[in-house]
Amino acid sequence: MLRLLKIANFAIIDDLEIAFGSGLNVLTGETGAGKSIIFDALNLTLGARAGGDIVRGGAKEAIVESLFDIPDTAGGSATRSLLEEAGVEVEEGGELIVRRRVAEAGRSRIYLNGVLGTASLLSRVGERLVNIHGQHAHQSLLRPASHLGLLDDFAGTSGARAALGEAVRELKSAEEKLTSHREGVRERAQRADLLRFQVEELKKAALRGGELAEIEAELPRLRNAGRLIEGAATLYERLYEAEGAVVEKTGEIQRELEGMAALDESLAALAEEAASAQAQLESLADSLRDYAEGIEHDPQRLEALEARRALIREMIRKYGSDEAECLAYLEECRKSLAAISDEEGTEARLVDARDALRAKLAKAALALSEERARAAQSLDARMEDALSELGLAGAKFQTLLTHQDNPESFIEVDGRAVAVRGDGVDRAQFHFSPNPGEPPRPLSRVASGGELSRLMLALESVLRRADLIPTLIFDEVDAGIGGAVAEVVGRKLKGVSASHQVLVVTHLPQVASLGDRHFRVEKHVVGDRTATRVEILDDEERVEEIARMGTGLEITDAAREHAREMLGKAG
């Protein structure tokens, strides 16, 4: 809610401060006094464009400040979230101070609770706080993008719309998973082919731990079998068979030592050593003989081992540092291949999940669309009744629901495949015709300020329970009307003010008499300068102002009495 508006050096306003209240705030005054200028200044703090021409002559800059209470409502929470994202702190149930400075050159500075902001941010915040209804003001109700949400609020289908949005998000997630799975089919197939090749290669290699070490030990014997056989045989002959063989000589030495030991017992130990040496030499000779006989010159085995060693080395180069790591990699490949094989059933599961979500979403979207169609008829009827009460008898209001074709969609309306979004399959746009016989047109093409303001008043009166914008401003709402219609306009404004703060510029005493706060706007000449002044009226001042509005400059006692009667009825 707008609590305070301060304006300095703006157009014909020198220095002005207005404290608004809840309910219905009325501003009255002579034509040209500056009533609309006040709202033009307020509009600056809602994100309107600023130019240097608005700076009061002789001043360096214009300054406009607005103080808003941010309500503890869904709309207030959304506004706080928007501000917090921009680094502007607003406590729950707290205040927002918007300050706009515009220099002569047209440069503008925006501050939100002291934090420098942008016009884009201010505009987004402003449209959540205030709706200005007038011929030249920005109006959120004129934007077709807002119409579907307003229809849902009127129909009481906002919950169904939110649930539908969640279903759309679930479906999108399911479709992304399916797409990702399908995009990975080629990659998985290539991976499976590689794994199958690696498994087959390792299985065929039939590795076992320590095999390479064994081969490395055996290969030198096979490569040098002839030389080893010849060398062992030669050594055996020299040790045992040749004339004067070593064993023969050591035998002679043993026997001589044994003879000497018979003569000298101290040589017995040497004789035993000689006997031991003799036995060892004989054993060595036997071993050399057995070794020579055991070595086989086998070129085929040599070739086989050479090939086996090359294969094992190749496996180790590809799959691990040794046989054990290669065998561990083989198990990993088998597990990965099994996992990929399981993926063959994944697509079917993903398709089933997507189709189930599509069926659920289609049912919900079509049900919501039917509810909206019924609500649109009711809204149109109520709007035409409200417009008739406001002096626009014969005016037509139409909520047009359309659908966007999408040949790839899974939802059909009247035999046509239609696109679905987070808010459903419908697109809504309000159309209006003020004159009988003329076809309804989009609201954005309605030109008359008075008709437009009354249309917006009718909309607000019908939709007010769900409208999330706390402050509504009506400028020129009473243009071209009077009498009984003027009283209806006032009552409508009063009704809307039960759930909103309403600010209205009016020339009608019937409207002014219903205000909870009454401000008079006047122009004064001080010295050689003209300035606008605003003052809040007490009870007697209200009588005088309402009497003036009814009779003109010459106020009679009868006019004053009538004004008191009007105020009494309003109270």
RODO-2510 file (C-alpha; in nm, 4 decimals, decimal comma):
residues 571
     n   res          X          Y          Z
     1     m     0,0000     0,0000     0,0000
     2     l     0,1188     0,3518    -0,0807
     3     r     0,1692     0,5343     0,2492
     4     l     0,3532     0,8496     0,1531
     5     l     0,4373     1,0434    -0,1620
     6     k     0,6923     1,3261    -0,1601
     7     i     0,7472     1,5391    -0,4705
     8     a     1,0016     1,8167    -0,5214
     9     n     1,0626     2,0352    -0,8280
    10     f     0,8394     1,8281    -1,0558
    11     a     0,6543     2,0259    -1,3265
    12     i     0,4461     2,2855    -1,1394
    13     i     0,4964     2,1130    -0,8041
    14     d     0,7483     2,2876    -0,5837
    15     d     0,7453     2,0820    -0,2654
    16     l     0,4628     1,8432    -0,1800
    17     e     0,4013     1,5611     0,0671
    18     i     0,0857     1,3458     0,0717
    19     a     0,0076     1,0777     0,3300
    20     f    -0,2407     0,8309     0,1838
    21     g    -0,4469     0,5833     0,3848
    22     s    -0,6217     0,2535     0,3334
    23     g    -0,9612     0,2321     0,1658
    24     l    -1,0821     0,4993    -0,0772
    25     n    -0,8643     0,8105    -0,1197
    26     v    -1,0221     1,0818    -0,3360
    27     l    -0,8463     1,3779    -0,4945
    28     t    -1,0558     1,6686    -0,6131
    29     g    -0,9882     2,0150    -0,7451
    30     e    -1,0341     2,2484    -1,0359
    31     t    -0,9292     2,1381    -1,3837
    32     g    -0,5618     2,2115    -1,4331
    33     a    -0,4856     2,2196    -1,0618
    34     g    -0,2320     1,9373    -1,1028
    35     k    -0,4206     1,6268    -0,9944
    36     s    -0,2957     1,4128    -1,2813
    37     i     0,0546     1,5569    -1,2422
    38     i     0,0655     1,4012    -0,8967
    39     f     0,0078     1,0596    -1,0477
    40     d     0,2613     1,1326    -1,3209
    41     a     0,5144     1,1928    -1,0445
    42     l     0,4104     0,8735    -0,8669
    43     n     0,4507     0,6900    -1,1944
    44     l     0,8197     0,7818    -1,1916
    45     t     0,8619     0,5703    -0,8790
    46     l     0,6876     0,2836    -1,0558
    47     g     0,9395     0,2688    -1,3407
    48     a     0,8048     0,5183    -1,5964
    49     r     1,0478     0,6872    -1,8335
    50     a     1,1946     1,0171    -1,7150
    51     g     1,3024     1,3196    -1,9139
    52     g     1,4618     1,6480    -1,8155
    53     d     1,1486     1,8403    -1,9215
    54     i     0,9727     1,7342    -1,6015
    55     v     1,2194     1,9307    -1,3851
    56     r     1,0636     2,2500    -1,2510
    57     g     1,2057     2,5625    -1,4100
    58     g     1,5048     2,6991    -1,2194
    59     a     1,5714     2,3686    -1,0373
    60     k     1,8637     2,1349    -1,1035
    61     e     1,6726     1,8138    -1,0469
    62     a     1,3317     1,6694    -0,9645
    63     i     1,2979     1,4250    -0,6758
    64     v     1,0057     1,1897    -0,6147
    65     e     0,9863     0,9501    -0,3194
    66     s     0,7234     0,6862    -0,2462
    67     l     0,6838     0,4863     0,0731
    68     f     0,5097     0,1504     0,0343
    69     d     0,4018    -0,1087     0,2880
    70     i     0,4738    -0,4546     0,1443
    71     p     0,1769    -0,6720     0,2498
    72     d     0,2070    -1,0218     0,3965
    73     t     0,0321    -1,1754     0,0981
    74     a     0,1340    -1,3980    -0,1907
    75     g     0,1879    -1,0862    -0,4000
    76     g     0,3893    -0,9225    -0,1211
    77     s     0,6083    -1,2312    -0,0875
    78     a     0,6712    -1,2319    -0,4626
    79     t     0,7662    -0,8633    -0,4477
    80     r     1,0074    -0,9241    -0,1585
    81     s     1,1656    -1,2149    -0,3447
    82     l     1,2140    -0,9976    -0,6524
    83     l     1,3786    -0,7250    -0,4434
    84     e     1,5980    -0,9679    -0,2512
    85     e     1,7267    -1,1155    -0,5778
    86     a     1,8412    -0,7619    -0,6664
    87     g     2,0104    -0,7153    -0,3269
    88     v     1,7362    -0,4962    -0,1764
    89     e     1,6397    -0,6028     0,1750
    90     v     1,2754    -0,5766     0,2822
    91     e     1,1608    -0,7348     0,6048
    92     e     0,8380    -0,9337     0,6148
    93     g     0,5585    -0,6820     0,6586
    94     g     0,8200    -0,4101     0,6088
    95     e     0,8486    -0,0954     0,4022
    96     l     0,9949    -0,0073     0,0657
    97     i     1,1170     0,3453    -0,0036
    98     v     1,1593     0,4274    -0,3715
    99     r     1,3521     0,7440    -0,4541
   100     r     1,3844     0,8785    -0,8084
   101     r     1,6116     1,1726    -0,8953
   102     v     1,5904     1,3244    -1,2431
   103     a     1,8456     1,5841    -1,3532
   104     e     1,7856     1,8647    -1,6048
   105     a     1,9829     1,6710    -1,8632
   106     g     1,7412     1,3822    -1,8239
   107     r     1,9740     1,1481    -1,6367
   108     s     1,7944     0,9512    -1,3700
   109     r     1,8979     0,7749    -1,0498
   110     i     1,6814     0,5147    -0,8778
   111     y     1,7162     0,3975    -0,5174
   112     l     1,5200     0,1210    -0,3490
   113     n     1,5663     0,1228     0,0279
   114     g     1,8893     0,3088    -0,0371
   115     v     2,0204     0,0567    -0,2909
   116     l     2,0898     0,1845    -0,6427
   117     g     1,8540     0,0127    -0,8856
   118     t     1,7575     0,0024    -1,2519
   119     a     1,4465     0,1231    -1,4336
   120     s     1,3787    -0,2363    -1,5397
   121     l     1,3802    -0,3595    -1,1804
   122     l     1,1676    -0,0655    -1,0661
   123     s     0,9139    -0,1318    -1,3400
   124     r     0,8865    -0,4985    -1,2387
   125     v     0,8431    -0,4009    -0,8746
   126     g     0,6045    -0,1157    -0,9539
   127     e     0,3633    -0,3291    -1,1516
   128     r     0,3273    -0,5546    -0,8464
   129     l     0,2463    -0,2617    -0,6179
   130     v     0,0240    -0,0241    -0,8132
   131     n    -0,2164    -0,0438    -1,1051
   132     i    -0,2880     0,2934    -1,2635
   133     h    -0,6044     0,3049    -1,4712
   134     g    -0,6136     0,5970    -1,7067
   135     q    -0,5795     0,6799    -2,0722
   136     h    -0,2054     0,7328    -2,0654
   137     a    -0,1016     0,5176    -1,7701
   138     h     0,0573     0,1754    -1,7686
   139     q    -0,2034    -0,0893    -1,6851
   140     s    -0,1268    -0,4531    -1,6156
   141     l    -0,4854    -0,5505    -1,7006
   142     l    -0,4275    -0,4358    -2,0593
   143     r    -0,1537    -0,6942    -2,1114
   144     p    -0,2938    -1,0155    -2,2639
   145     a    -0,0257    -1,2123    -2,0800
   146     s    -0,2074    -1,1403    -1,7531
   147     h    -0,5557    -1,2327    -1,8695
   148     l    -0,5302    -1,6103    -1,8296
   149     g    -0,4135    -1,5747    -1,4715
   150     l    -0,6990    -1,3355    -1,3966
   151     l    -0,9481    -1,5784    -1,5469
   152     d    -0,8052    -1,8580    -1,3301
   153     d    -0,8344    -1,6368    -1,0231
   154     f    -1,1955    -1,5632    -1,1098
   155     a    -1,2701    -1,9312    -1,1811
   156     g    -1,0948    -2,0538    -0,8673
   157     t    -0,8694    -2,2731    -1,0803
   158     s    -0,5359    -2,1275    -0,9702
   159     g    -0,4620    -2,4447    -0,7729
   160     a    -0,5368    -2,6647    -1,0744
   161     r    -0,3169    -2,4381    -1,2855
   162     a    -0,0280    -2,4725    -1,0380
   163     a    -0,0701    -2,8519    -1,0329
   164     l    -0,0723    -2,8523    -1,4121
   165     g     0,2503    -2,6529    -1,4158
   166     e     0,4111    -2,9146    -1,1922
   167     a     0,2873    -3,1911    -1,4237
   168     v     0,4403    -3,0081    -1,7224
   169     r     0,7724    -2,9890    -1,5384
   170     e     0,7568    -3,3615    -1,4570
   171     l     0,6829    -3,4448    -1,8203
   172     k     0,9663    -3,2235    -1,9399
   173     s     1,2047    -3,4044    -1,7068
   174     a     1,0820    -3,7439    -1,8310
   175     e     1,1182    -3,6371    -2,1947
   176     e     1,4694    -3,5072    -2,1285
   177     k     1,5658    -3,8428    -1,9764
   178     l     1,4242    -4,0277    -2,2766
   179     t     1,5981    -3,7939    -2,5208
   180     s     1,9249    -3,8286    -2,3329
   181     h     1,8861    -4,2060    -2,3370
   182     r     1,8176    -4,2093    -2,7091
   183     e     2,1023    -3,9747    -2,7859
   184     g     2,3309    -4,2155    -2,6003
   185     v     2,2235    -4,5231    -2,7996
   186     r     2,5038    -4,4900    -3,0550
   187     e     2,7589    -4,4141    -2,7877
   188     r     2,6448    -4,7124    -2,5809
   189     a     2,6511    -4,9392    -2,8875
   190     q     3,0044    -4,8312    -2,9648
   191     r     3,1002    -4,8819    -2,6022
   192     a     2,9404    -5,2277    -2,6011
   193     d     3,1300    -5,3277    -2,9154
   194     l     3,4563    -5,2205    -2,7576
   195     l     3,3791    -5,4021    -2,4337
   196     r     3,2861    -5,7207    -2,6193
   197     f     3,6128    -5,7062    -2,8122
   198     q     3,8138    -5,6503    -2,4950
   199     v     3,6371    -5,9294    -2,3073
   200     e     3,6877    -6,1678    -2,5960
   201     e     4,0536    -6,0701    -2,6301
   202     l     4,1266    -6,1159    -2,2612
   203     k     3,9287    -6,4402    -2,2423
   204     k     4,1193    -6,5762    -2,5396
   205     a     4,4482    -6,4734    -2,3828
   206     a     4,3625    -6,6864    -2,0757
   207     l     4,6131    -6,5095    -1,8535
   208     r     4,7235    -6,6442    -1,5166
   209     g     4,9261    -6,4775    -1,2494
   210     g     5,3080    -6,5145    -1,2705
   211     e     5,3037    -6,6723    -1,6175
   212     l     5,5221    -6,4085    -1,7790
   213     a     5,7876    -6,4500    -1,5127
   214     e     5,7929    -6,8252    -1,5774
   215     i     5,8272    -6,7744    -1,9504
   216     e     6,1020    -6,5178    -1,9034
   217     a     6,2899    -6,7780    -1,6955
   218     e     6,2450    -7,0628    -1,9462
   219     l     6,3200    -6,8805    -2,2681
   220     p     6,7006    -6,8419    -2,2142
   221     r     6,7325    -7,2250    -2,1680
   222     l     6,5387    -7,2954    -2,4853
   223     r     6,7301    -7,0368    -2,6869
   224     n     7,0734    -7,1817    -2,5666
   225     a     6,9841    -7,5500    -2,5328
   226     g     7,2666    -7,6740    -2,7578
   227     r     7,5313    -7,4716    -2,5876
   228     l     7,4107    -7,5702    -2,2420
   229     i     7,3975    -7,9403    -2,3309
   230     e     7,7458    -7,9250    -2,4768
   231     g     7,8818    -7,7305    -2,1810
   232     a     7,7275    -7,9637    -1,9225
   233     a     7,8558    -8,2730    -2,1081
   234     t     8,2049    -8,1291    -2,1343
   235     l     8,2130    -8,0474    -1,7652
   236     y     8,0807    -8,3908    -1,6762
   237     e     8,3530    -8,5531    -1,8872
   238     r     8,6242    -8,3401    -1,7309
   239     l     8,4925    -8,4136    -1,3833
   240     y     8,4261    -8,7858    -1,4207
   241     e     8,4960    -8,9658    -1,7505
   242     a     8,8070    -8,8167    -1,9088
   243     e     9,1538    -8,9607    -1,8436
   244     g     9,2883    -8,7858    -1,5395
   245     a     8,9403    -8,6587    -1,4524
   246     v     8,9007    -8,4391    -1,1537
   247     v     8,7122    -8,7068    -0,9584
   248     e     8,9922    -8,9510    -1,0260
   249     k     9,2576    -8,7051    -0,9073
   250     t     9,0638    -8,6113    -0,5946
   251     g     9,0189    -8,9828    -0,5253
   252     e     9,3937    -9,0302    -0,5305
   253     i     9,4386    -8,7329    -0,2962
   254     q     9,1788    -8,8775    -0,0593
   255     r     9,3502    -9,2156    -0,0479
   256     e     9,6944    -9,0639     0,0175
   257     l     9,5555    -8,8540     0,3037
   258     e     9,3890    -9,1571     0,4557
   259     g     9,7285    -9,3433     0,4439
   260     m     9,9033    -9,0505     0,6075
   261     a     9,6289    -9,0258     0,8712
   262     a     9,7054    -9,3860     0,9666
   263     l    10,0549    -9,2609     1,0503
   264     d     9,9453    -8,9293     1,2041
   265     e     9,6010    -8,8998     1,3572
   266     s     9,6113    -8,5206     1,3224
   267     l     9,5590    -8,5666     0,9451
   268     a     9,2325    -8,7530     0,9947
   269     a     9,0292    -8,4323     0,9667
   270     l     9,1966    -8,3469     0,6355
   271     a     9,1230    -8,6911     0,5097
   272     e     8,7564    -8,6447     0,5942
   273     e     8,7505    -8,3118     0,4083
   274     a     8,9017    -8,4810     0,1058
   275     a     8,6370    -8,7526     0,1235
   276     s     8,3648    -8,4893     0,1447
   277     a     8,5109    -8,3026    -0,1521
   278     q     8,5225    -8,6232    -0,3467
   279     a     8,1545    -8,6932    -0,2760
   280     q     8,0560    -8,3370    -0,3737
   281     l     8,2462    -8,3570    -0,7004
   282     e     8,0809    -8,6880    -0,7818
   283     s     7,7421    -8,5358    -0,7029
   284     l     7,8240    -8,2338    -0,9207
   285     a     7,9195    -8,4614    -1,2039
   286     d     7,5936    -8,6546    -1,1693
   287     s     7,3966    -8,3295    -1,1672
   288     l     7,5721    -8,2070    -1,4818
   289     r     7,4967    -8,5351    -1,6509
   290     d     7,1315    -8,5205    -1,5491
   291     y     7,1108    -8,1557    -1,6556
   292     a     7,2531    -8,2336    -1,9997
   293     e     7,0145    -8,5241    -2,0400
   294     g     6,7190    -8,3141    -1,9176
   295     i     6,7650    -8,0240    -2,1587
   296     e     6,5601    -8,0651    -2,4723
   297     h     6,6367    -7,8772    -2,7906
   298     d     6,2731    -7,7937    -2,8938
   299     p     6,2439    -7,5159    -3,1571
   300     q     5,8620    -7,5481    -3,1626
   301     r     5,8287    -7,4861    -2,7890
   302     l     6,0697    -7,1969    -2,8180
   303     e     5,8556    -7,0446    -3,0890
   304     a     5,5381    -7,1033    -2,8854
   305     l     5,6821    -6,9394    -2,5745
   306     e     5,8105    -6,6445    -2,7730
   307     a     5,4578    -6,5924    -2,9118
   308     r     5,2992    -6,6377    -2,5688
   309     r     5,5331    -6,3849    -2,4133
   310     a     5,4496    -6,1332    -2,6879
   311     l     5,0755    -6,1865    -2,6316
   312     i     5,1030    -6,1415    -2,2544
   313     r     5,3107    -5,8278    -2,2977
   314     e     5,0490    -5,6881    -2,5403
   315     m     4,7667    -5,7560    -2,2914
   316     i     4,9661    -5,5856    -2,0153
   317     r     5,0331    -5,2862    -2,2407
   318     k     4,6595    -5,2482    -2,3060
   319     y     4,4916    -5,3443    -1,9825
   320     g     4,7221    -5,3321    -1,6806
   321     s     5,0689    -5,3434    -1,5331
   322     d     5,0627    -5,7226    -1,4826
   323     e     4,8440    -6,0271    -1,5314
   324     a     4,6464    -5,9616    -1,2118
   325     e     4,5439    -5,6131    -1,3247
   326     c     4,4476    -5,7463    -1,6661
   327     l     4,2238    -6,0087    -1,5067
   328     a     4,0652    -5,7391    -1,2841
   329     y     3,9979    -5,5253    -1,5922
   330     l     3,8325    -5,8260    -1,7571
   331     e     3,5838    -5,8440    -1,4679
   332     e     3,5139    -5,4710    -1,4965
   333     c     3,4436    -5,5098    -1,8676
   334     r     3,2030    -5,7947    -1,8019
   335     k     3,0126    -5,5864    -1,5439
   336     s     2,9988    -5,2820    -1,7742
   337     l     2,8755    -5,4952    -2,0603
   338     a     2,6043    -5,6410    -1,8410
   339     a     2,4971    -5,2912    -1,7362
   340     i     2,4739    -5,1803    -2,0998
   341     s     2,2717    -5,4882    -2,1811
   342     d     2,0286    -5,3873    -1,9053
   343     e     1,9837    -5,0521    -2,0856
   344     e     1,7963    -5,2304    -2,3612
   345     g     1,4921    -5,2404    -2,1321
   346     t     1,5426    -4,8844    -2,0073
   347     e     1,3939    -4,7143    -2,3127
   348     a     1,0722    -4,9115    -2,2767
   349     r     1,0467    -4,8059    -1,9129
   350     l     1,1189    -4,4415    -1,9996
   351     v     0,8622    -4,4430    -2,2803
   352     d     0,5998    -4,5939    -2,0482
   353     a     0,6740    -4,3284    -1,7831
   354     r     0,6509    -4,0472    -2,0399
   355     d     0,3261    -4,1784    -2,1867
   356     a     0,1715    -4,2092    -1,8415
   357     l     0,2630    -3,8484    -1,7636
   358     r     0,1281    -3,7363    -2,1002
   359     a    -0,2041    -3,9039    -2,0342
   360     k    -0,2228    -3,7490    -1,6871
   361     l    -0,1286    -3,4051    -1,8206
   362     a    -0,3722    -3,4216    -2,1137
   363     k    -0,6597    -3,5144    -1,8825
   364     a    -0,5770    -3,2309    -1,6405
   365     a    -0,5212    -2,9732    -1,9168
   366     l    -0,8479    -3,0521    -2,0914
   367     a    -1,0394    -3,0478    -1,7633
   368     l    -0,8880    -2,7091    -1,6774
   369     s    -0,9716    -2,5806    -2,0255
   370     e    -1,3355    -2,6809    -1,9799
   371     e    -1,3475    -2,5038    -1,6418
   372     r    -1,2018    -2,1918    -1,7974
   373     a    -1,4553    -2,1957    -2,0800
   374     r    -1,7412    -2,2098    -1,8297
   375     a    -1,5812    -1,9391    -1,6139
   376     a    -1,5260    -1,7171    -1,9182
   377     q    -1,9003    -1,7160    -1,9924
   378     s    -1,9758    -1,6241    -1,6327
   379     l    -1,7099    -1,3523    -1,6290
   380     d    -1,8412    -1,2027    -1,9529
   381     a    -2,1954    -1,1910    -1,8185
   382     r    -2,0910    -1,0319    -1,4895
   383     m    -1,8705    -0,7801    -1,6691
   384     e    -2,1517    -0,6713    -1,8998
   385     d    -2,3789    -0,6252    -1,5979
   386     a    -2,1121    -0,4176    -1,4232
   387     l    -2,0484    -0,2091    -1,7365
   388     s    -2,4207    -0,1442    -1,7751
   389     e    -2,4342    -0,0192    -1,4158
   390     l    -2,1436     0,2122    -1,4958
   391     g    -2,3287     0,3800    -1,7824
   392     l    -2,2053     0,1552    -2,0624
   393     a    -2,5318    -0,0204    -2,1418
   394     g    -2,5001    -0,2365    -2,4502
   395     a    -2,1235    -0,2684    -2,4104
   396     k    -1,9853    -0,6122    -2,4880
   397     f    -1,7120    -0,7904    -2,2973
   398     q    -1,5667    -1,1107    -2,4279
   399     t    -1,3046    -1,3479    -2,2884
   400     l    -1,1570    -1,5091    -2,5959
   401     l    -0,9927    -1,8476    -2,5386
   402     t    -0,7691    -1,9726    -2,8182
   403     h    -0,5220    -2,2550    -2,8735
   404     q    -0,1944    -2,2685    -3,0617
   405     d    -0,1591    -2,5499    -3,3143
   406     n     0,1317    -2,7885    -3,2672
   407     p     0,1322    -3,0962    -3,4951
   408     e     0,3764    -3,2722    -3,2608
   409     s     0,1582    -3,2266    -2,9519
   410     f    -0,0093    -3,5196    -2,7774
   411     i    -0,3133    -3,3109    -2,6741
   412     e    -0,6049    -3,2517    -2,9088
   413     v    -0,8813    -2,9925    -2,8823
   414     d    -1,1647    -3,0230    -3,1351
   415     g    -0,9551    -3,2631    -3,3404
   416     r    -0,6530    -3,0289    -3,3528
   417     a    -0,3196    -3,1023    -3,1919
   418     v    -0,2485    -2,8011    -2,9691
   419     a     0,0532    -2,6771    -2,7747
   420     v     0,0638    -2,7131    -2,3968
   421     r     0,2544    -2,4828    -2,1606
   422     g     0,2937    -2,4630    -1,7871
   423     d    -0,0437    -2,2849    -1,7650
   424     g    -0,2273    -2,5277    -1,9917
   425     v    -0,3439    -2,5343    -2,3519
   426     d    -0,5386    -2,2071    -2,3405
   427     r    -0,4507    -1,8526    -2,4273
   428     a    -0,6865    -1,5842    -2,3038
   429     q    -0,7462    -1,2288    -2,4162
   430     f    -1,0123    -0,9846    -2,2991
   431     h    -1,2029    -0,8043    -2,5768
   432     f    -1,4343    -0,5077    -2,5358
   433     s    -1,6803    -0,3066    -2,7388
   434     p    -1,8288     0,0076    -2,5775
   435     n    -2,0941     0,0556    -2,8446
   436     p    -2,3711    -0,1832    -2,9540
   437     g    -2,3205    -0,3243    -3,3013
   438     e    -1,9417    -0,2913    -3,2919
   439     p    -1,7365    -0,6100    -3,2640
   440     p    -1,5332    -0,6485    -2,9448
   441     r    -1,1660    -0,5605    -2,9814
   442     p    -0,8604    -0,6277    -2,7615
   443     l    -0,8473    -0,4017    -2,4553
   444     s    -0,5197    -0,2507    -2,5721
   445     r    -0,7054    -0,0979    -2,8689
   446     v    -0,9705     0,0783    -2,6557
   447     a    -0,8928     0,4485    -2,6924
   448     s    -1,1402     0,6421    -2,4729
   449     g    -0,9929     0,7301    -2,1358
   450     g    -1,3288     0,7455    -1,9600
   451     e    -1,4518     0,4187    -2,1083
   452     l    -1,1206     0,2554    -2,0344
   453     s    -1,1244     0,3640    -1,6714
   454     r    -1,4812     0,2416    -1,6214
   455     l    -1,3925    -0,0863    -1,7910
   456     m    -1,1018    -0,1270    -1,5519
   457     l    -1,3236    -0,0379    -1,2577
   458     a    -1,5700    -0,3054    -1,3677
   459     l    -1,2875    -0,5577    -1,3990
   460     e    -1,1478    -0,4697    -1,0602
   461     s    -1,4925    -0,4946    -0,9008
   462     v    -1,5463    -0,8414    -1,0482
   463     l    -1,1912    -0,9707    -0,9996
   464     r    -1,0951    -0,7913    -0,6784
   465     r    -1,0919    -1,0961    -0,4527
   466     a    -0,8044    -1,2502    -0,6396
   467     d    -0,6125    -0,9429    -0,7549
   468     l    -0,2640    -0,9441    -0,6016
   469     i    -0,1915    -0,5733    -0,6604
   470     p    -0,2608    -0,3781    -0,3384
   471     t    -0,3036    -0,0228    -0,4749
   472     l    -0,5356     0,0831    -0,7585
   473     i    -0,5442     0,4314    -0,9093
   474     f    -0,8303     0,5562    -1,1266
   475     d    -0,7812     0,8721    -1,3310
   476     e    -1,0660     1,0081    -1,5469
   477     v    -1,2980     0,7322    -1,4242
   478     d    -1,5910     0,9751    -1,4210
   479     a    -1,5347     1,1279    -1,7620
   480     g    -1,8621     1,1809    -1,9448
   481     i    -2,0955     1,0485    -1,6758
   482     g    -2,3185     1,1921    -1,4074
   483     g    -2,6384     1,1365    -1,2132
   484     a    -2,7247     0,7834    -1,1106
   485     v    -2,4277     0,6377    -1,2970
   486     a    -2,1949     0,8598    -1,0968
   487     e    -2,3337     0,7124    -0,7760
   488     v    -2,2820     0,3592    -0,9139
   489     v    -1,9229     0,4469    -1,0015
   490     g    -1,8695     0,5659    -0,6476
   491     r    -2,0224     0,2543    -0,4979
   492     k    -1,8073     0,0346    -0,7223
   493     l    -1,4954     0,2216    -0,6143
   494     k    -1,6032     0,1899    -0,2529
   495     g    -1,6563    -0,1823    -0,2973
   496     v    -1,3147    -0,2306    -0,4537
   497     s    -1,1565    -0,0321    -0,1703
   498     a    -1,2668    -0,3007     0,0751
   499     s    -0,9868    -0,5223    -0,0541
   500     h    -0,7525    -0,2628    -0,2090
   501     q    -0,6191     0,0802    -0,1429
   502     v    -0,7906     0,2972    -0,4050
   503     l    -0,6790     0,6431    -0,5192
   504     v    -0,9176     0,8249    -0,7499
   505     v    -0,9199     1,1629    -0,9211
   506     t    -1,2809     1,2719    -0,9558
   507     h    -1,5009     1,5642    -1,0472
   508     l    -1,8126     1,3942    -0,9160
   509     p    -1,9465     1,4803    -0,5698
   510     q    -2,1174     1,1406    -0,5587
   511     v    -1,7722     0,9747    -0,5767
   512     a    -1,5940     1,2238    -0,3523
   513     s    -1,8521     1,1835    -0,0752
   514     l    -1,7646     0,8130    -0,0417
   515     g    -1,3951     0,8712     0,0230
   516     d    -1,2280     0,7563     0,3439
   517     r    -0,9759     1,0371     0,2900
   518     h    -1,0390     1,3469     0,0851
   519     f    -0,7562     1,5556    -0,0636
   520     r    -0,8067     1,8899    -0,2370
   521     v    -0,5564     1,9852    -0,5070
   522     e    -0,5118     2,3562    -0,5758
   523     k    -0,2876     2,5840    -0,7757
   524     h    -0,1425     2,8866    -0,6003
   525     v     0,0648     3,1751    -0,7259
   526     v     0,3388     3,2749    -0,4832
   527     g     0,5343     3,5730    -0,6091
   528     d     0,5666     3,5125    -0,9775
   529     r     0,5613     3,1288    -0,9581
   530     t     0,2707     2,8872    -0,9815
   531     a     0,2731     2,5833    -0,7542
   532     t     0,0382     2,2961    -0,6777
   533     r    -0,0650     2,2352    -0,3185
   534     v    -0,2503     1,9396    -0,1660
   535     e    -0,4305     1,9411     0,1664
   536     i    -0,6361     1,6776     0,3449
   537     l    -0,9830     1,8013     0,4283
   538     d    -1,1632     1,7796     0,7593
   539     d    -1,5392     1,7277     0,7842
   540     e    -1,6413     2,0927     0,7304
   541     e    -1,3882     2,1416     0,4528
   542     r    -1,5272     1,8342     0,2803
   543     v    -1,8753     1,9853     0,2956
   544     e    -1,7489     2,3001     0,1244
   545     e    -1,5553     2,1048    -0,1404
   546     i    -1,8423     1,8688    -0,2253
   547     a    -2,0818     2,1636    -0,2391
   548     r    -1,8431     2,3408    -0,4770
   549     m    -1,8223     2,0299    -0,6947
   550     g    -2,2020     2,0248    -0,7164
   551     t    -2,2727     2,3914    -0,7819
   552     g    -1,9558     2,5617    -0,8996
   553     l    -1,7857     2,8652    -0,7484
   554     e    -2,1035     3,0082    -0,5887
   555     i    -2,1795     2,7811    -0,2938
   556     t    -2,5279     2,8107    -0,1459
   557     d    -2,6586     2,6914     0,1886
   558     a    -2,8743     2,4438    -0,0010
   559     a    -2,5632     2,3062    -0,1702
   560     r    -2,3936     2,2705     0,1675
   561     e    -2,6946     2,0894     0,3105
   562     h    -2,7026     1,8537     0,0141
   563     a    -2,3311     1,7880     0,0608
   564     r    -2,3897     1,6995     0,4267
   565     e    -2,6659     1,4604     0,3239
   566     m    -2,4369     1,2895     0,0759
   567     l    -2,1635     1,2532     0,3376
   568     g    -2,4163     1,1244     0,5886
   569     k    -2,5377     0,8564     0,3475
   570     a    -2,1781     0,7596     0,2673
   571     g    -2,0949     0,7211     0,6362
***
